[in-house]
């Protein structure tokens, strides 16, 4: 009986997981607008703009949701995030999360 309950649980859970599977290729297309500030692969070269490459996708989704709702205040990001659907946010976050974040250290002190 426990085996049957477990199989039923998995049968219900798997389609739900598949519905939320992010598409990295679509995320890359949607993220093209981000390149001007954050770099094409999310490795910003300016300390003014955060690096997105290698970040946890759930963190990036939450940040985009907060920009869209106004919980995070940035007029530029509000404009970009406002046009994103929840699926778009998941896809963009998956793309940047799949990139390798560069580690740049400050110059050695002399």
Residue frames as a rotation matrix with the C-alpha (Angstrom) as fourth column:
UNK 1
0.565 0.825 0.000 0.00
0.825 -0.565 0.000 0.00
0.000 0.000 -1.000 0.00
UNK 2
0.408 -0.495 -0.768 2.85
0.159 -0.789 0.593 2.41
-0.899 -0.364 -0.243 0.81
UNK 3
-0.643 -0.675 0.361 4.39
0.427 0.075 0.901 1.68
-0.636 0.734 0.240 -2.57
UNK 4
-0.121 0.709 0.695 1.13
0.976 -0.045 0.215 2.51
0.184 0.704 -0.686 -4.32
UNK 5
0.780 0.395 -0.486 0.81
0.529 -0.831 0.172 5.79
-0.336 -0.391 -0.857 -2.41
UNK 6
-0.029 -0.890 -0.455 4.38
0.115 -0.455 0.883 6.72
-0.993 -0.027 0.116 -3.30
UNK 7
-0.682 -0.182 0.709 3.81
0.681 0.196 0.706 5.95
-0.268 0.964 -0.010 -6.98
UNK 8
0.349 0.881 0.318 0.63
0.924 -0.380 0.037 8.05
0.154 0.281 -0.947 -6.97
UNK 9
0.629 -0.193 -0.753 2.50
0.285 -0.844 0.454 10.93
-0.723 -0.500 -0.476 -5.33
UNK 10
-0.469 -0.883 -0.030 5.27
0.205 -0.141 0.968 10.76
-0.859 0.448 0.247 -7.93
UNK 11
-0.409 0.392 0.824 2.74
0.912 0.188 0.364 10.57
-0.012 0.901 -0.434 -10.77
UNK 12
0.721 0.690 -0.061 1.15
0.693 -0.720 0.038 13.79
-0.018 -0.070 -0.997 -9.55
UNK 13
0.499 -0.595 -0.630 4.45
0.134 -0.665 0.734 15.54
-0.856 -0.451 -0.253 -8.81
UNK 14
-0.382 -0.781 0.494 6.32
0.618 0.182 0.765 14.84
-0.687 0.598 0.413 -12.07
UNK 15
0.054 0.403 0.914 3.93
0.942 -0.325 0.088 16.65
0.332 0.856 -0.397 -14.43
UNK 16
0.937 0.270 -0.224 3.92
0.339 -0.859 0.383 19.64
-0.089 -0.435 -0.896 -12.07
UNK 17
0.191 -0.949 -0.252 7.74
0.224 -0.208 0.952 19.70
-0.956 -0.238 0.173 -12.11
UNK 18
-0.401 -0.343 0.850 7.79
0.863 0.170 0.476 19.47
-0.307 0.924 0.228 -15.91
UNK 19
0.553 0.701 0.450 5.39
0.797 -0.602 -0.042 22.41
0.242 0.382 -0.892 -16.20
UNK 20
0.952 -0.206 -0.227 7.88
-0.069 -0.865 0.497 24.61
-0.299 -0.457 -0.838 -14.37
UNK 21
0.247 -0.908 0.339 11.00
0.806 0.386 0.448 23.41
-0.537 0.163 0.827 -16.18
UNK 22
0.472 -0.144 -0.870 12.91
-0.233 -0.972 0.034 26.46
-0.850 0.187 -0.492 -17.33
UNK 23
0.763 -0.192 0.617 14.18
0.642 0.337 -0.688 26.82
-0.076 0.922 0.381 -20.88
UNK 24
0.092 -0.844 -0.529 17.76
0.485 -0.426 0.764 28.12
-0.870 -0.327 0.370 -20.93
UNK 25
-0.626 -0.330 0.707 17.72
0.776 -0.175 0.606 28.85
-0.076 0.928 0.366 -24.68
UNK 26
0.302 0.806 0.509 14.58
0.718 -0.543 0.434 30.97
0.627 0.234 -0.743 -24.33
UNK 27
0.739 -0.089 -0.667 16.12
0.551 -0.491 0.675 32.62
-0.388 -0.867 -0.314 -21.28
UNK 28
-0.362 -0.932 0.002 19.19
0.700 -0.270 0.662 33.55
-0.616 0.241 0.750 -23.31
UNK 29
-0.396 0.299 0.868 16.98
0.761 -0.422 0.492 35.25
0.514 0.856 -0.061 -25.90
UNK 30
0.679 0.734 0.021 15.02
0.564 -0.539 0.626 37.14
0.470 -0.413 -0.780 -23.25
UNK 31
0.565 -0.528 -0.633 18.26
0.604 -0.257 0.754 38.12
-0.561 -0.809 0.174 -21.47
UNK 32
-0.040 -0.620 0.783 19.71
0.958 -0.246 -0.146 39.93
0.283 0.745 0.604 -24.48
UNK 33
0.537 0.324 0.779 18.35
0.179 -0.946 0.270 43.21
0.824 -0.005 -0.566 -23.14
UNK 34
0.970 -0.174 -0.167 20.26
0.164 -0.035 0.986 42.59
-0.177 -0.984 -0.005 -19.87
UNK 35
0.401 -0.887 0.226 23.62
0.913 0.370 -0.171 42.51
0.068 0.275 0.959 -21.68
UNK 36
0.389 -0.245 0.888 24.01
0.230 -0.908 -0.351 46.29
0.892 0.341 -0.296 -21.84
UNK 37
0.461 -0.172 0.871 24.49
-0.774 -0.558 0.299 46.48
0.435 -0.812 -0.390 -18.06
UNK 38
0.620 -0.086 0.780 25.11
-0.586 0.611 0.533 42.95
-0.522 -0.787 0.329 -16.82
UNK 39
-0.528 -0.833 -0.169 27.18
-0.719 0.332 0.611 41.56
-0.453 0.443 -0.774 -19.71
UNK 40
-0.145 0.482 -0.864 26.10
-0.862 0.367 0.350 39.06
0.486 0.796 0.362 -22.37
UNK 41
-0.162 0.040 -0.986 26.71
0.157 0.987 0.015 36.11
0.974 -0.153 -0.166 -20.08
UNK 42
0.806 0.577 -0.134 25.89
0.251 -0.128 0.959 37.93
0.536 -0.807 -0.248 -16.84
UNK 43
0.174 -0.830 -0.530 29.49
0.969 0.050 0.241 38.79
-0.174 -0.555 0.813 -15.98
UNK 44
0.956 0.225 0.190 29.27
0.249 -0.962 -0.113 42.55
0.158 0.156 -0.975 -15.61
UNK 45
0.005 -0.998 0.059 32.58
0.858 -0.026 -0.514 44.36
0.514 0.053 0.856 -15.96
UNK 46
-0.305 -0.034 0.952 31.31
-0.185 -0.978 -0.095 47.39
0.934 -0.205 0.292 -14.05
UNK 47
-0.901 -0.042 -0.432 31.05
0.398 0.314 -0.862 47.50
0.171 -0.948 -0.266 -10.26
UNK 48
-0.740 0.673 0.006 27.90
-0.660 -0.725 -0.197 49.55
-0.128 -0.150 0.980 -10.79
UNK 49
0.247 0.848 -0.469 25.99
-0.900 0.380 0.213 46.51
0.359 0.370 0.857 -12.08
UNK 50
0.137 -0.185 0.973 25.79
-0.715 0.661 0.227 43.20
-0.686 -0.727 -0.042 -10.25
UNK 51
-0.767 -0.398 -0.503 27.03
-0.624 0.644 0.443 39.97
0.148 0.654 -0.742 -11.78
UNK 52
0.292 0.942 0.167 24.19
-0.940 0.315 -0.128 37.61
-0.173 -0.120 0.978 -12.58
UNK 53
0.187 -0.288 -0.939 26.24
-0.534 0.772 -0.344 34.68
0.824 0.566 -0.010 -13.90
UNK 54
-0.567 -0.460 -0.683 26.28
0.142 0.762 -0.632 31.73
0.811 -0.455 -0.367 -11.55
UNK 55
-0.679 0.405 0.612 23.63
-0.733 -0.418 -0.537 33.15
0.039 -0.813 0.581 -9.20
UNK 56
-0.810 0.495 0.314 20.98
0.323 0.824 -0.466 30.84
-0.489 -0.276 -0.827 -7.82
UNK 57
-0.760 0.540 0.361 18.01
0.307 -0.191 0.932 30.93
0.573 0.820 -0.021 -10.19
UNK 58
0.154 0.882 -0.445 15.49
0.917 0.040 0.397 31.17
0.369 -0.469 -0.803 -7.35
UNK 59
-0.199 -0.315 -0.928 17.31
0.657 -0.746 0.112 34.28
-0.727 -0.587 0.356 -6.08
UNK 60
-0.976 -0.215 -0.025 17.17
0.116 -0.617 0.778 35.86
-0.183 0.757 0.627 -9.54
UNK 61
-0.399 0.907 0.136 13.47
0.601 0.147 0.785 35.04
0.692 0.395 -0.604 -9.94
UNK 62
0.233 0.474 -0.849 12.72
0.962 -0.240 0.130 36.59
-0.142 -0.847 -0.512 -6.55
UNK 63
-0.559 -0.506 -0.656 14.71
0.401 -0.858 0.320 39.71
-0.726 -0.084 0.683 -7.45
UNK 64
-0.945 0.235 0.228 12.81
0.149 -0.314 0.938 40.09
0.292 0.920 0.261 -10.74
UNK 65
-0.054 0.968 -0.246 9.47
0.823 0.182 0.538 39.56
0.566 -0.173 -0.806 -8.98
UNK 66
0.085 0.032 -0.996 10.43
0.855 -0.515 0.057 42.19
-0.511 -0.857 -0.071 -6.41
UNK 67
-0.889 -0.377 -0.260 11.41
0.176 -0.805 0.567 44.70
-0.423 0.459 0.782 -9.09
UNK 68
-0.708 0.668 0.229 8.14
0.329 0.026 0.944 44.07
0.625 0.743 -0.238 -10.91
UNK 69
0.195 0.836 -0.513 6.04
0.884 0.077 0.461 44.46
0.425 -0.543 -0.724 -7.75
UNK 70
0.400 -0.120 0.909 7.97
-0.133 -0.988 -0.072 47.51
0.907 -0.093 -0.411 -6.56
UNK 71
0.970 -0.084 -0.227 9.29
0.242 0.302 0.922 45.76
-0.009 -0.950 0.313 -3.45
UNK 72
-0.075 -0.994 -0.083 12.77
0.809 -0.109 0.577 46.48
-0.583 -0.024 0.812 -4.83
UNK 73
0.764 0.394 -0.510 13.22
0.155 -0.880 -0.448 50.03
-0.626 0.264 -0.734 -6.04
UNK 74
-0.540 -0.835 -0.104 15.05
0.165 -0.227 0.960 50.62
-0.825 0.502 0.260 -9.30
UNK 75
0.260 0.770 -0.583 13.23
-0.466 -0.429 -0.774 52.42
-0.846 0.473 0.247 -12.13
UNK 76
-0.279 -0.418 -0.865 15.36
-0.960 0.151 0.237 50.82
0.032 0.896 -0.443 -14.85
UNK 77
-0.993 -0.116 -0.008 14.83
-0.115 0.989 -0.091 47.29
0.018 -0.089 -0.996 -13.53
UNK 78
-0.323 0.945 0.040 11.13
-0.035 0.030 -0.999 48.01
-0.946 -0.324 0.023 -12.97
UNK 79
0.164 0.361 -0.918 10.83
-0.878 -0.372 -0.303 48.80
-0.451 0.855 0.256 -16.68
UNK 80
-0.563 -0.443 -0.698 12.53
-0.731 0.661 0.170 45.56
0.385 0.606 -0.696 -17.70
UNK 81
-0.983 0.129 0.130 10.86
0.032 0.818 -0.575 43.31
-0.180 -0.561 -0.808 -15.13
UNK 82
-0.304 0.938 -0.165 7.39
-0.499 -0.304 -0.811 44.68
-0.811 -0.164 0.561 -15.85
UNK 83
0.141 0.339 -0.930 7.43
-0.990 0.075 -0.123 43.07
0.028 0.938 0.346 -19.28
UNK 84
-0.747 -0.513 -0.423 8.39
-0.503 0.852 -0.146 39.62
0.435 0.104 -0.894 -18.01
UNK 85
0.484 0.855 -0.190 5.93
-0.564 0.470 0.680 36.83
0.670 -0.222 0.709 -17.34
UNK 86
0.576 -0.262 0.774 6.62
-0.664 0.402 0.631 34.34
-0.477 -0.877 0.057 -14.53
UNK 87
0.821 -0.275 0.500 7.85
0.441 0.862 -0.250 31.86
-0.363 0.426 0.829 -17.17
UNK 88
0.680 -0.596 0.427 10.14
0.093 -0.508 -0.856 34.53
0.727 0.622 -0.290 -18.67
UNK 89
0.483 -0.478 0.734 11.62
-0.853 -0.445 0.271 35.17
0.197 -0.757 -0.623 -15.22
UNK 90
0.689 -0.189 0.699 12.24
-0.196 0.881 0.431 31.45
-0.698 -0.434 0.570 -14.71
UNK 91
0.822 -0.347 0.452 13.90
0.568 0.436 -0.698 31.17
0.045 0.830 0.555 -18.13
UNK 92
0.572 -0.628 0.528 16.13
-0.281 -0.754 -0.594 34.24
0.771 0.191 -0.608 -17.68
UNK 93
0.498 -0.350 0.793 17.11
-0.850 -0.016 0.527 33.06
-0.172 -0.936 -0.306 -14.20
UNK 94
0.790 -0.195 0.581 17.93
0.167 0.981 0.102 29.58
-0.590 0.017 0.808 -15.52
UNK 95
0.771 -0.526 0.359 20.11
0.367 -0.095 -0.925 31.08
0.521 0.845 0.120 -18.25
UNK 96
0.362 -0.665 0.653 22.14
-0.632 -0.690 -0.352 33.27
0.685 -0.286 -0.670 -15.90
UNK 97
0.596 -0.094 0.797 22.29
-0.696 0.434 0.572 30.53
-0.400 -0.896 0.193 -13.28
UNK 98
0.884 -0.228 0.409 23.82
0.352 0.899 -0.261 28.17
-0.308 0.375 0.874 -15.85
UNK 99
0.683 -0.667 0.297 26.62
-0.059 -0.456 -0.888 30.63
0.728 0.589 -0.351 -16.71
UNK 100
0.211 -0.719 -0.663 30.01
0.937 0.341 -0.072 30.54
0.278 -0.606 0.745 -15.00
UNK 101
0.992 0.127 0.016 30.56
0.113 -0.924 0.365 33.53
0.061 -0.360 -0.931 -12.78
UNK 102
0.241 -0.955 0.174 33.99
0.331 -0.087 -0.940 35.10
0.912 0.284 0.295 -13.11
UNK 103
0.716 -0.140 -0.684 36.01
0.673 -0.123 0.730 35.65
-0.186 -0.982 0.006 -9.97
UNK 104
0.240 -0.633 0.736 37.80
0.369 -0.642 -0.672 38.96
0.898 0.433 0.079 -10.20
UNK 105
0.399 -0.213 -0.892 39.92
0.913 0.004 0.408 39.90
-0.083 -0.977 0.196 -7.24
UNK 106
0.988 -0.068 -0.142 41.11
-0.067 -0.998 0.009 43.39
-0.142 0.001 -0.990 -6.36
UNK 107
0.485 -0.873 -0.048 44.67
-0.080 0.010 -0.997 44.25
0.871 0.488 -0.065 -7.40
UNK 108
0.316 -0.473 -0.823 47.34
0.889 0.451 0.082 43.29
0.332 -0.757 0.563 -4.90
UNK 109
0.998 0.005 -0.070 48.31
0.037 -0.885 0.465 46.00
-0.060 -0.466 -0.883 -2.49
UNK 110
0.381 -0.915 0.134 51.81
0.495 0.079 -0.865 47.35
0.781 0.396 0.483 -3.02
